[in-house]
């Protein structure tokens, strides 16, 4: 009898201990923030109310900025969909992971199997991971999500509605919400060359979405574009697509509020690259890589602030892991966490960013490497003897065709010949030359700055295992044996 009593007490003690451990583990799990990473497709800072555009209607995204932090110097590393998204989810530059360009069909660029990505690391840490909409990375096992949700990626309201169960998850969740808007719509080549692309807009509209249209005469034409009838008509379509994004984002935020989890959820709004117009998307000029980044973090005290730190999409994975309290080795990523500087206006030590573009489509080989340090920016056009290749959707755009077919000398502030045939190095002082029109690379007064920027690029390429390091004096130090161990 005494033995039975002792055994009973032992079992009760162990049961209580186990229950306590389980309770503590649940508490840790519940204390971790939910995270929503909302990624638009081809959306530049040119078309958001909170970034200064007083024509476009983006009330829900403007509200996010009013409640959180808007970054003024946020950059993707490559202005091409697949290449950019691989960086967002891996924290590494595409030239080091094999993600050189588009993954689909014959392009078939694919991330190395041993790369540890954000959704996989969060899943291991106990997060519910879910994605909806555009994916555009490969292979699936490297970028694996617990749940794959289905909806029309052009209807962000419908997309939001499909996320209801994720928002109600008992576990902390990571929701990767990716629209097809405002990417150009198919077919890219219109029946008549001067017809504007529809950017996914439909005459009959989308269920649950109010059609918000714009008068081409009212739109704001960015300074790098030609101010033509065709450009204005296409920007009006682009704006309409963005207003559809805004409504879906608003729906998602309303649903989040209804779950009671708004105060425990960190929300990001970013884009993969700049607007789908020649001179932005697929280039490393500012309109292509300088992008919106709005973050609402309920744990931060500051609201409605701006941050001038230079951050990059390569920083997103370590930042989100930091927010989620997931242990990781800093050396596993090329980026660094900016979690602790989100609510600062101009934090120290955030003055440099790098960009790395190699392909868009496989037929568009044009490797470029970039360093921006303070107000100076250096572009290294590695294959500068080649004509710059324009993506098929941008080539077919009425904006480009209006210049090309009429043999007009200038495309915006630049000569067409200068746009297509670029020098090996382009050095700009962005404080005095925001349009990147005055190349200082051969100006003797900027020789020391040029050499310093070149040195920064070489160090960056070496640190990030960039195969294109070989183009500096045939440096083959990264070549290796060709044997995977």
C-alpha positions as CSV (number, residue, x, y, z in Angstrom):
1,X,0.0,0.0,0.0
2,X,2.8,2.3,0.9
3,X,4.5,1.6,-2.5
4,X,1.3,2.4,-4.3
5,X,0.9,5.7,-2.4
6,X,4.5,6.7,-3.2
7,X,4.0,5.8,-6.9
8,X,0.7,7.8,-7.0
9,X,2.5,10.8,-5.5
10,X,5.3,10.4,-8.0
11,X,2.9,10.3,-10.9
12,X,1.0,13.3,-9.7
13,X,4.2,15.3,-9.3
14,X,5.4,14.4,-12.7
15,X,2.0,15.1,-14.3
16,X,2.0,18.5,-12.6
17,X,5.6,19.2,-13.8
18,X,4.7,18.2,-17.3
19,X,1.6,20.3,-17.3
20,X,3.7,23.2,-16.0
21,X,6.2,22.7,-18.8
22,X,3.5,22.5,-21.4
23,X,1.8,25.6,-20.0
24,X,5.1,27.5,-20.1
25,X,5.8,26.4,-23.7
26,X,2.3,27.6,-24.7
27,X,2.9,30.9,-23.0
28,X,6.2,31.3,-24.9
29,X,4.4,30.4,-28.1
30,X,1.6,32.9,-27.5
31,X,4.0,35.6,-26.5
32,X,5.7,35.5,-29.9
33,X,4.3,38.0,-32.4
34,X,2.3,37.0,-35.5
35,X,3.9,38.4,-38.7
36,X,2.4,39.4,-42.0
37,X,4.7,40.1,-44.9
38,X,2.6,41.7,-47.6
39,X,4.5,41.8,-50.9
40,X,3.1,43.7,-54.0
41,X,4.4,43.0,-57.5
42,X,6.2,45.9,-59.3
43,X,5.0,48.7,-57.0
44,X,7.4,51.7,-56.6
45,X,7.4,54.6,-54.1
46,X,6.0,56.8,-56.9
47,X,2.4,55.6,-56.3
48,X,1.5,55.8,-52.6
49,X,-0.2,58.6,-50.8
50,X,2.1,58.2,-47.7
51,X,5.1,58.6,-50.0
52,X,3.9,62.0,-51.4
53,X,1.5,61.1,-54.3
54,X,-1.6,63.2,-53.7
55,X,-3.5,61.7,-56.7
56,X,-3.6,58.0,-56.0
57,X,-6.0,56.7,-53.4
58,X,-4.3,54.3,-50.9
59,X,-6.1,55.1,-47.6
60,X,-5.4,51.7,-46.0
61,X,-1.7,51.7,-46.7
62,X,-1.5,55.4,-45.6
63,X,-3.2,54.4,-42.4
64,X,-0.5,51.7,-41.9
65,X,2.2,54.4,-42.3
66,X,0.3,56.6,-39.8
67,X,0.3,53.8,-37.3
68,X,3.9,52.6,-37.9
69,X,7.1,53.5,-39.6
70,X,7.8,54.4,-43.2
71,X,11.3,53.8,-44.5
72,X,12.6,56.4,-47.0
73,X,15.6,54.4,-48.1
74,X,14.5,50.8,-48.5
75,X,16.0,48.8,-51.4
76,X,15.6,45.5,-53.1
77,X,18.8,43.8,-54.3
78,X,17.6,43.0,-57.8
79,X,14.7,44.6,-59.7
80,X,13.4,41.3,-61.0
81,X,10.6,39.3,-59.4
82,X,12.1,35.8,-58.8
83,X,15.6,37.1,-57.9
84,X,14.2,39.6,-55.5
85,X,11.8,37.2,-53.8
86,X,14.5,34.7,-53.2
87,X,16.5,37.3,-51.3
88,X,13.5,38.4,-49.3
89,X,13.0,34.8,-48.0
90,X,16.6,33.7,-47.7
91,X,18.6,36.8,-46.4
92,X,21.2,36.1,-49.1
93,X,22.1,37.7,-52.4
94,X,20.9,35.7,-55.4
95,X,24.4,35.4,-56.9
96,X,25.4,33.2,-53.9
97,X,22.3,31.0,-53.9
98,X,21.8,30.3,-57.6
99,X,18.7,32.4,-57.8
100,X,20.0,34.5,-60.8
101,X,16.6,35.2,-62.4
102,X,13.2,33.8,-63.2
103,X,12.4,30.2,-62.1
104,X,9.6,29.5,-64.6
105,X,9.8,27.4,-67.8
106,X,13.1,27.4,-69.6
107,X,14.7,30.0,-67.3
108,X,14.8,27.4,-64.5
109,X,16.9,29.4,-62.0
110,X,16.7,27.6,-58.7
111,X,18.0,28.1,-55.2
112,X,20.6,25.6,-53.9
113,X,19.1,22.8,-51.8
114,X,21.1,23.6,-48.7
115,X,19.8,27.2,-48.3
116,X,17.9,27.8,-45.0
117,X,14.9,30.1,-45.7
118,X,12.6,32.2,-43.5
119,X,9.5,30.0,-43.7
120,X,11.4,26.8,-42.9
121,X,13.2,28.4,-39.9
122,X,10.0,29.8,-38.6
123,X,8.2,26.5,-38.9
124,X,11.0,24.8,-36.9
125,X,10.5,27.4,-34.3
126,X,6.8,26.5,-33.9
127,X,5.2,29.0,-36.3
128,X,2.2,28.3,-38.6
129,X,3.5,29.4,-42.0
130,X,1.1,30.1,-44.8
131,X,1.4,31.7,-48.2
132,X,-1.1,33.0,-50.7
133,X,-0.7,34.5,-54.2
134,X,2.5,34.8,-56.2
135,X,5.3,32.4,-55.2
136,X,7.9,32.5,-58.1
137,X,10.7,30.8,-56.2
138,X,12.1,27.3,-56.3
139,X,12.5,24.6,-55.2
140,X,9.5,24.1,-53.0
141,X,11.3,22.1,-50.3
142,X,13.7,25.1,-49.8
143,X,10.8,27.6,-49.6
144,X,8.3,25.3,-47.9
145,X,5.2,26.7,-46.2
146,X,2.8,24.7,-43.9
147,X,-0.2,26.0,-45.8
148,X,-0.8,27.1,-49.4
149,X,-3.9,29.1,-49.8
150,X,-5.7,29.6,-53.1
151,X,-7.4,32.8,-54.5
152,X,-7.3,35.1,-57.5
153,X,-4.0,36.9,-57.0
154,X,-5.5,40.0,-58.8
155,X,-8.4,40.1,-56.2
156,X,-6.8,41.0,-52.9
157,X,-10.1,41.1,-51.1
158,X,-10.7,37.5,-52.1
159,X,-7.2,36.7,-51.0
160,X,-7.7,38.3,-47.6
161,X,-10.9,36.3,-47.1
162,X,-9.0,33.0,-47.7
163,X,-6.6,33.9,-44.9
164,X,-9.3,33.8,-42.1
165,X,-8.2,30.5,-40.6
166,X,-4.6,31.5,-40.5
167,X,-5.4,34.7,-38.7
168,X,-7.3,32.6,-36.1
169,X,-4.5,30.1,-35.7
170,X,-3.8,28.9,-32.1
171,X,-0.1,29.1,-33.0
172,X,1.9,32.2,-33.8
173,X,1.6,32.6,-37.6
174,X,3.7,33.9,-40.5
175,X,1.5,34.9,-43.4
176,X,3.3,35.6,-46.7
177,X,0.7,37.5,-48.7
178,X,1.7,38.2,-52.3
179,X,-0.4,39.9,-55.0
180,X,-0.1,39.8,-58.7
181,X,-1.0,43.5,-58.7
182,X,0.3,45.9,-60.0
183,X,2.3,43.7,-62.5
184,X,1.4,44.3,-66.1
185,X,-1.4,42.1,-67.4
186,X,-1.4,39.5,-70.1
187,X,-1.1,39.7,-73.1
188,X,1.8,42.0,-72.8
189,X,1.7,43.0,-76.5
190,X,-1.6,44.8,-77.2
191,X,-3.6,44.5,-80.5
192,X,-2.5,48.1,-81.3
193,X,0.9,49.3,-80.2
194,X,-0.5,52.5,-78.6
195,X,-3.1,50.7,-76.4
196,X,-2.2,50.9,-72.7
197,X,-1.6,47.6,-70.8
198,X,-4.5,46.9,-68.4
199,X,-2.2,46.0,-65.4
200,X,-4.7,43.3,-64.5
201,X,-7.7,45.6,-64.5
202,X,-11.0,44.3,-66.0
203,X,-14.0,46.3,-67.3
204,X,-16.4,44.2,-65.2
205,X,-14.2,44.6,-62.1
206,X,-13.6,42.1,-59.4
207,X,-16.1,40.7,-56.9
208,X,-16.0,42.6,-53.6
209,X,-13.7,45.3,-55.0
210,X,-14.7,48.8,-55.9
211,X,-13.2,49.9,-59.2
212,X,-11.2,53.1,-58.6
213,X,-10.2,54.6,-62.0
214,X,-8.0,57.6,-62.8
215,X,-7.9,60.2,-65.5
216,X,-4.6,60.0,-67.4
217,X,-4.4,63.8,-67.3
218,X,-4.2,63.8,-63.5
219,X,-1.6,61.2,-62.9
220,X,1.9,62.1,-61.8
221,X,4.6,61.2,-64.3
222,X,7.9,60.3,-62.6
223,X,10.8,62.3,-63.8
224,X,12.6,59.4,-65.4
225,X,9.7,58.7,-67.8
226,X,8.7,60.5,-70.9
227,X,5.5,62.6,-70.4
228,X,3.5,61.3,-73.3
229,X,-0.1,60.3,-73.9
230,X,0.8,56.7,-73.8
231,X,2.8,56.9,-70.5
232,X,-0.1,58.7,-68.8
233,X,-2.6,56.2,-70.0
234,X,-0.5,53.3,-68.6
235,X,0.2,55.0,-65.3
236,X,-3.6,55.5,-64.9
237,X,-4.0,51.7,-65.3
238,X,-1.1,51.1,-62.9
239,X,-2.8,53.3,-60.3
240,X,-6.1,51.4,-60.6
241,X,-4.3,48.2,-59.9
242,X,-2.7,49.6,-56.8
243,X,-6.0,50.9,-55.5
244,X,-7.2,47.3,-55.7
245,X,-4.2,46.2,-53.6
246,X,-5.1,48.8,-51.0
247,X,-8.7,47.5,-50.6
248,X,-7.5,44.0,-50.1
249,X,-4.9,45.2,-47.6
250,X,-7.7,47.1,-45.8
251,X,-9.9,43.9,-45.7
252,X,-7.0,41.9,-44.2
253,X,-6.4,44.5,-41.5
254,X,-10.1,44.6,-40.6
255,X,-10.1,40.8,-40.3
256,X,-7.0,40.9,-38.2
257,X,-8.7,43.4,-35.9
258,X,-11.7,41.2,-35.5
259,X,-9.6,38.3,-34.3
260,X,-8.3,40.5,-31.5
261,X,-4.7,39.9,-32.7
262,X,-3.9,43.3,-34.1
263,X,-1.8,44.3,-31.1
264,X,0.2,41.1,-31.3
265,X,0.9,41.1,-35.0
266,X,3.7,42.8,-36.9
267,X,2.8,43.9,-40.4
268,X,5.1,44.7,-43.3
269,X,4.2,46.2,-46.6
270,X,6.9,46.0,-49.4
271,X,7.2,45.4,-53.1
272,X,9.6,43.1,-55.0
273,X,10.8,45.8,-57.4
274,X,9.9,49.1,-58.9
275,X,7.1,50.0,-61.4
276,X,6.9,47.9,-64.6
277,X,8.1,50.7,-66.9
278,X,11.4,50.9,-68.8
279,X,13.9,52.7,-66.6
280,X,12.6,51.1,-63.4
281,X,11.9,47.3,-63.3
282,X,15.0,45.2,-64.3
283,X,17.3,48.2,-63.8
284,X,19.4,49.2,-60.8
285,X,18.5,52.8,-61.1
286,X,16.6,54.3,-58.1
287,X,13.1,53.8,-59.6
288,X,13.9,50.1,-60.0
289,X,15.3,49.3,-56.6
290,X,14.2,52.0,-54.1
291,X,10.9,50.7,-52.8
292,X,8.1,51.2,-50.3
293,X,8.6,49.7,-46.9
294,X,6.0,50.3,-44.2
295,X,6.2,48.4,-40.9
296,X,3.6,48.5,-38.1
297,X,5.1,46.9,-35.0
298,X,2.8,47.2,-31.9
299,X,5.8,46.7,-29.6
300,X,7.4,49.9,-30.8
301,X,6.4,53.2,-29.1
302,X,6.7,55.5,-32.0
303,X,3.8,55.9,-34.5
304,X,3.6,57.7,-37.8
305,X,7.4,58.1,-38.0
306,X,9.8,58.0,-40.9
307,X,13.2,56.3,-40.9
308,X,16.1,57.3,-43.1
309,X,18.3,54.2,-42.5
310,X,19.4,52.5,-45.7
311,X,17.9,49.0,-45.4
312,X,17.8,46.2,-48.0
313,X,15.6,43.2,-48.7
314,X,18.6,41.0,-47.7
315,X,18.0,42.3,-44.2
316,X,14.4,41.1,-44.0
317,X,14.9,37.5,-43.0
318,X,17.3,38.2,-40.1
319,X,15.0,41.1,-39.0
320,X,11.9,38.8,-38.9
321,X,13.7,36.0,-37.2
322,X,14.8,38.6,-34.6
323,X,11.3,39.8,-34.1
324,X,10.1,36.2,-33.7
325,X,12.8,35.5,-31.1
326,X,14.3,32.7,-33.2
327,X,18.0,32.0,-32.6
328,X,20.2,32.2,-35.7
329,X,23.8,32.7,-36.6
330,X,24.5,36.1,-38.0
331,X,27.1,34.7,-40.4
332,X,24.4,32.5,-42.0
333,X,23.0,35.6,-43.7
334,X,24.3,38.4,-45.9
335,X,21.9,40.9,-44.3
336,X,21.5,42.1,-40.7
337,X,18.5,42.7,-38.5
338,X,17.2,46.3,-38.3
339,X,14.6,45.3,-35.7
340,X,16.2,47.5,-33.0
341,X,16.3,50.7,-35.2
342,X,12.8,50.7,-36.6
343,X,11.5,53.5,-34.4
344,X,14.6,55.7,-34.9
345,X,14.6,58.5,-37.5
346,X,18.3,58.3,-38.6
347,X,20.2,55.6,-36.8
348,X,24.0,55.4,-37.1
349,X,25.7,52.6,-39.1
350,X,23.0,52.3,-41.8
351,X,24.6,54.3,-44.6
352,X,25.4,51.6,-47.2
353,X,23.4,49.2,-49.4
354,X,24.3,46.8,-52.2
355,X,22.5,45.5,-55.2
356,X,23.2,42.6,-57.5
357,X,21.3,41.9,-60.7
358,X,22.4,39.3,-63.3
359,X,19.4,38.1,-65.2
360,X,15.7,38.8,-65.6
361,X,14.8,36.2,-68.2
362,X,17.7,33.9,-69.2
363,X,17.9,35.8,-72.5
364,X,18.5,39.0,-70.6
365,X,22.1,38.6,-69.4
366,X,23.3,41.9,-68.1
367,X,25.1,41.6,-64.7
368,X,25.2,44.8,-62.6
369,X,26.6,45.3,-59.2
370,X,25.8,48.4,-57.1
371,X,27.0,50.1,-53.9
372,X,25.3,53.2,-52.5
373,X,27.2,54.8,-49.7
374,X,25.6,58.0,-48.4
375,X,24.7,60.1,-51.3
376,X,27.1,58.5,-53.8
377,X,26.1,55.5,-55.9
378,X,28.3,53.4,-58.1
379,X,26.9,51.0,-60.8
380,X,29.3,48.5,-62.2
381,X,27.9,47.3,-65.6
382,X,29.9,44.1,-65.9
383,X,28.9,43.4,-69.5
384,X,28.9,47.0,-70.6
385,X,29.8,46.2,-74.2
386,X,26.4,44.5,-74.6
387,X,23.2,46.4,-75.5
388,X,21.0,46.7,-72.4
389,X,18.2,44.1,-72.8
390,X,14.6,45.3,-72.2
391,X,12.2,42.8,-70.7
392,X,9.5,41.6,-73.1
393,X,6.6,43.2,-71.2
394,X,8.4,46.5,-71.0
395,X,9.5,46.5,-74.7
396,X,5.9,45.9,-75.8
397,X,4.6,48.7,-73.6
398,X,3.0,51.6,-75.4
399,X,5.2,53.9,-73.2
400,X,8.4,52.5,-74.8
401,X,6.9,52.0,-78.3
402,X,5.8,55.6,-78.4
403,X,9.5,56.5,-78.3
404,X,10.9,53.6,-80.3
405,X,8.5,53.7,-83.2
406,X,8.9,57.4,-83.6
407,X,12.7,57.4,-83.3
408,X,12.5,60.0,-80.5
409,X,16.0,60.8,-79.2
410,X,15.2,61.1,-75.5
411,X,13.5,58.7,-73.1
412,X,12.7,61.0,-70.2
413,X,15.8,62.9,-69.3
414,X,18.2,60.4,-70.9
415,X,19.1,59.8,-74.5
416,X,17.8,56.4,-75.8
417,X,21.3,55.6,-77.0
418,X,22.6,56.2,-73.4
419,X,19.8,54.0,-72.0
420,X,20.7,51.1,-74.3
421,X,24.5,51.4,-74.3
422,X,25.9,52.1,-70.9
423,X,29.5,52.7,-69.7
424,X,31.3,50.3,-67.5
425,X,31.0,52.5,-64.4
426,X,28.2,55.0,-63.5
427,X,28.9,57.2,-60.5
428,X,26.2,59.5,-59.3
429,X,25.8,62.1,-56.5
430,X,22.1,61.5,-55.7
431,X,21.9,64.6,-53.5
432,X,22.4,66.8,-56.6
433,X,21.4,64.4,-59.3
434,X,18.3,62.3,-58.2
435,X,17.6,61.4,-61.9
436,X,21.1,59.7,-62.2
437,X,21.7,61.7,-65.4
438,X,25.2,63.1,-64.7
439,X,27.8,60.3,-64.7
440,X,30.8,61.4,-62.6
441,X,32.9,58.2,-63.2
442,X,35.3,60.0,-65.6
443,X,35.4,63.3,-63.8
444,X,38.9,63.6,-62.3
445,X,37.6,65.5,-59.3
446,X,35.7,62.3,-58.2
447,X,38.6,59.9,-58.8
448,X,39.2,59.1,-55.1
449,X,35.4,58.6,-54.5
450,X,35.2,56.3,-57.5
451,X,38.2,54.2,-56.3
452,X,36.8,53.9,-52.8
453,X,33.4,52.8,-54.2
454,X,35.1,50.2,-56.4
455,X,36.9,48.9,-53.3
456,X,33.7,48.6,-51.4
457,X,32.2,46.6,-54.3
458,X,35.1,44.1,-54.4
459,X,34.9,43.5,-50.7
460,X,31.1,43.0,-51.0
461,X,31.5,40.5,-53.8
462,X,34.2,38.6,-52.0
463,X,32.2,38.4,-48.7
464,X,29.0,37.2,-50.5
465,X,30.7,34.6,-52.8
466,X,29.9,36.4,-56.0
467,X,31.2,34.4,-59.0
468,X,31.4,37.7,-61.0
469,X,34.3,38.7,-58.8
470,X,36.3,37.1,-61.6
471,X,35.6,40.1,-63.8
472,X,38.0,42.2,-61.7
473,X,41.5,41.3,-63.1
474,X,40.4,37.7,-63.8
475,X,40.3,36.9,-60.1
476,X,39.3,33.2,-60.0
477,X,39.7,32.8,-56.2
478,X,36.1,31.8,-55.8
479,X,36.1,29.2,-58.5
480,X,36.6,26.2,-56.2
481,X,37.0,22.6,-57.4
482,X,33.6,22.0,-59.0
483,X,32.9,19.2,-56.5
484,X,30.1,19.5,-54.0
485,X,31.2,18.1,-50.7
